[in-house]
Amino acid sequence: MNFTVALLQMRGCGFDQAANRAKGDAFCRRARKQGADLALFPEMWNIGYTFFDATQPRARHDWQARALRADDSFVTHFRALARELNMAIALTYLQKWRSAPRNVVTLIDRRGEILFTYAKVHTCEFDKEAALTPGEEFFVADLETARGAVKIGAMICYDREFPESARVLMLNGAEIILTPNACDLENNRLSQYRARAFENMVGLAMTNYAAPDQNGNSIAFDGIAFDRAEHSREMKLVQADARDDVFLARFDLDALRAYRARETWGNAYRQPRAYRALINSRVRAPFVRARAR
């Protein structure tokens, strides 16, 4: 079974949500024409990952006013588009939420139904994302395609820097992890994606913003580090340059499933009894940060 993810690497249109909707629509249509089963947006697409100038009066209020509910026309537009194109869409946006908004990705299936809405757990509290409410859990869903189901999970940008994010998704059954992104990517950050795919035996697809918003480099790994003869192989399926474009990642799920059934990573030989420190929330020096929640 093959499964194709389209990485919608785009320049955003700032706070112009109508322009972001139109551009996202056009890129989804391009992705479907190229054979995509799922289109993945970069992080917080409805406002192009734009924040507010805290020195300006009412700037934060105006920014929060751009947060969306699940029944907002921006979201329902892409639900209808998914039905029209018979293609799943992983849509990102600033979500209206209690006292402060959340940074979310909503997985929409090819019938236009919402499978889950995941809110970024590891918000960048040392930066402008301190204005966001962090999420509290990770989700995995069975995504039906014309050729069968695939188990999809999601994390967002900074989540990748914590191995627990992808680990929990793997433990919950994820075969492919989607990762909307909004930051400059260099070798060390890109290597984190490779590591998450390798250690969990999962496919991983990440979409970043095109230049000049960020520096592109959207990337995907198939999670298969060795062939049947135990020879090392290249896991990378695609790596974008910096331009505005659609990049395709084609996953061979039959090969991934066979690999996961025989190899030694993932959950095959873990020893959870030795990991008790992972659920201890106490933070000791040198990692104490005044702005951490």
C-alpha positions in Angstrom: 0.0 0.0 0.0 1.4 3.4 -1.0 0.4 6.6 0.8 1.4 10.0 -0.6 1.7 13.1 1.6 2.0 16.5 -0.1 4.2 19.0 1.8 2.5 22.4 1.0 5.6 24.6 1.4 4.3 28.1 1.0 4.9 31.8 1.8 2.2 33.0 4.1 -0.1 36.1 3.6 0.2 37.4 7.2 -3.1 38.3 8.8 -5.0 38.1 5.5 -7.0 35.0 6.2 -8.9 35.2 2.9 -5.6 35.2 1.0 -4.3 32.3 3.1 -7.4 30.4 2.4 -7.3 31.0 -1.3 -3.6 30.1 -1.5 -4.1 27.0 0.6 -7.0 25.9 -1.6 -4.9 26.3 -4.8 -2.0 24.3 -3.3 -4.4 21.5 -2.2 -5.7 21.3 -5.7 -2.2 21.1 -7.1 -1.4 18.4 -4.6 -4.4 16.3 -5.6 -3.6 16.5 -9.3 -0.1 15.2 -8.4 -1.7 12.1 -6.7 -1.5 13.1 -3.0 -3.6 11.2 -0.4 -3.1 13.9 2.2 -2.0 17.6 2.1 0.0 18.9 5.0 0.1 22.7 5.8 2.9 24.6 7.6 2.2 25.7 11.2 -0.7 28.1 12.0 -1.5 28.7 8.4 -4.6 30.8 8.8 -2.4 33.8 9.9 0.8 32.7 8.3 2.4 32.1 11.8 2.1 35.8 12.5 2.2 37.2 16.0 1.6 40.6 17.5 3.7 43.6 18.5 3.4 43.8 22.3 4.3 47.5 22.2 1.2 48.4 20.3 -2.1 48.9 22.2 -4.8 46.3 21.6 -2.3 44.3 19.4 -2.7 41.2 21.4 -6.5 41.6 21.5 -6.6 42.0 17.7 -4.4 38.9 17.3 -6.6 36.8 19.6 -9.6 37.9 17.6 -8.2 36.1 14.6 -8.4 32.7 16.4 -10.9 30.3 14.9 -13.5 27.8 16.1 -14.1 24.5 14.5 -17.2 25.8 12.7 -15.5 28.9 11.3 -15.7 29.3 7.6 -11.9 28.9 7.2 -12.1 25.4 8.6 -15.4 24.4 6.9 -14.0 25.5 3.6 -11.2 23.0 3.8 -13.6 20.3 5.1 -15.6 20.8 1.9 -12.5 20.9 -0.2 -11.4 17.5 1.3 -14.7 16.1 0.2 -14.5 17.6 -3.2 -11.0 16.4 -3.9 -11.4 13.0 -2.1 -8.1 13.9 -0.2 -7.3 14.2 3.4 -6.1 17.6 4.7 -4.0 18.4 7.8 -5.1 22.0 8.3 -3.3 24.3 10.8 -4.6 27.5 12.5 -4.8 29.6 15.6 -7.7 28.1 17.6 -10.0 30.1 19.9 -9.6 28.6 23.4 -10.7 29.8 26.8 -8.3 32.5 28.0 -5.6 32.2 25.3 -5.7 30.6 21.9 -4.0 27.3 20.9 -1.7 26.4 18.0 -3.5 23.4 16.3 -3.6 21.0 13.4 -6.9 19.4 12.5 -6.8 16.1 10.6 -9.7 16.1 8.0 -10.4 12.9 6.2 -11.3 12.6 2.5 -15.0 12.7 3.4 -14.5 16.0 5.2 -14.9 14.6 8.7 -12.6 15.8 11.5 -10.6 12.9 13.0 -8.8 14.9 15.6 -7.6 18.4 16.5 -4.1 18.4 18.1 -2.8 21.4 20.0 0.9 22.0 20.2 2.1 20.6 23.6 5.6 22.1 23.7 4.8 25.8 23.0 7.9 28.0 22.9 7.4 29.7 26.2 10.7 31.5 26.0 9.4 33.4 22.9 6.2 34.8 21.5 4.4 31.5 21.9 4.1 32.3 25.6 0.8 33.9 24.4 -0.6 30.4 23.6 -2.3 27.8 25.7 -0.3 24.5 25.3 -2.0 21.2 24.5 -2.1 18.4 27.0 -2.1 15.2 24.9 -1.2 13.6 21.6 -3.6 11.9 19.2 -3.5 9.0 16.7 -6.4 8.2 14.3 -7.2 5.6 11.6 -7.3 7.5 8.3 -9.2 5.7 5.6 -7.9 5.9 2.1 -9.0 4.2 -1.2 -6.4 1.5 -0.6 -6.9 1.0 3.1 -6.3 2.6 6.5 -3.2 4.2 7.9 -2.6 5.3 11.5 -1.8 9.0 11.6 -0.4 11.0 14.5 0.7 14.7 14.7 3.1 16.9 16.5 4.0 20.5 15.8 7.5 22.1 15.3 9.1 22.4 18.7 7.5 19.1 19.8 10.1 17.4 17.7 12.8 18.5 20.1 11.4 16.3 22.8 11.8 12.5 22.0 8.7 11.8 24.2 6.4 13.4 21.6 7.1 11.0 18.8 7.6 8.1 21.3 4.0 8.6 22.7 2.6 8.7 19.2 4.4 5.5 18.3 3.2 3.8 21.4 -0.4 4.9 20.5 0.0 3.2 17.2 1.1 5.9 14.8 2.6 4.7 11.5 3.1 8.2 10.0 3.6 11.4 12.1 2.7 14.7 10.5 4.6 17.8 11.6 3.6 21.3 10.7 6.6 23.6 11.2 7.6 27.3 11.3 11.3 27.9 11.9 14.6 28.1 10.1 15.9 24.6 9.6 19.6 23.6 9.6 21.4 20.3 9.9 20.9 19.8 13.6 17.1 20.4 13.6 16.7 18.4 10.4 18.6 15.5 12.1 16.0 15.5 14.8 13.4 14.5 12.3 15.6 11.7 11.0 16.2 10.5 14.6 12.5 10.5 15.5 11.7 8.4 12.4 14.6 6.0 13.0 14.1 5.3 16.7 10.4 4.8 16.4 10.2 3.0 13.0 7.6 5.6 11.8 7.2 7.6 8.7 7.6 11.3 9.3 6.5 14.2 7.1 7.2 17.8 7.9 6.1 21.0 6.1 7.8 24.3 6.8 7.3 27.8 5.3 9.0 28.8 2.1 11.5 31.7 2.0 11.5 34.4 3.0 9.1 33.5 5.8 11.4 30.7 6.9 14.0 28.7 4.8 11.9 25.8 3.5 13.6 22.4 3.7 10.4 20.6 4.2 11.3 16.9 4.6 10.1 13.4 4.9 11.6 10.1 6.1 10.1 6.7 5.6 11.4 5.2 8.9 13.1 2.2 7.2 16.8 2.4 8.2 17.9 -1.0 7.1 17.0 -3.4 4.3 16.3 -7.1 4.8 20.0 -7.8 4.4 20.7 -5.4 7.3 22.4 -2.9 5.0 21.9 0.7 5.9 19.7 2.6 3.5 18.6 6.2 3.1 15.4 7.0 4.8 14.9 10.4 3.3 12.1 10.5 0.7 12.2 14.2 -0.2 13.8 17.4 1.0 12.6 20.7 -0.4 14.7 23.7 -1.3 13.4 27.1 -0.2 10.8 27.8 -2.9 7.0 28.1 -2.8 5.9 24.7 -4.1 4.3 21.3 -3.5 6.7 18.5 -2.6 5.6 14.8 -2.5 6.6 12.1 0.0 5.5 8.6 -1.1 5.4 6.1 1.7 5.5 2.4 1.1 3.4 1.2 4.0 3.7 -2.5 3.2 7.5 -2.2 3.5 7.2 -0.1 6.7 4.9 -2.5 8.3 7.1 -5.5 7.4 10.1 -3.6 8.8 8.3 -2.8 12.0 7.3 -6.4 12.5 10.9 -7.7 12.4 13.3 -5.0 13.6 14.5 -4.0 17.0 13.5 -0.4 17.6 10.1 1.2 18.4 8.5 -0.7 21.3 10.1 -4.1 20.6 12.7 -4.1 23.4 11.9 -1.1 25.6 12.3 -1.4 29.4 9.7 1.1 30.8 10.4 0.1 34.4 13.8 1.8 34.1 12.3 5.1 32.9 10.6 6.3 36.0 12.4 9.7 35.9 10.4 10.5 32.7 7.2 11.0 34.7 8.9 13.1 37.4 7.9 16.7 36.7 10.6 18.2 39.0 13.1 20.4 37.1 16.6 20.7 38.5 19.6 23.0 37.6 20.9 23.7 35.0 17.4 23.4 33.3 15.4 25.7 35.6 13.8 28.5 33.5 11.7 31.4 35.0 9.4 31.4 32.0 8.6 27.7 31.9 5.0 26.7 32.8 
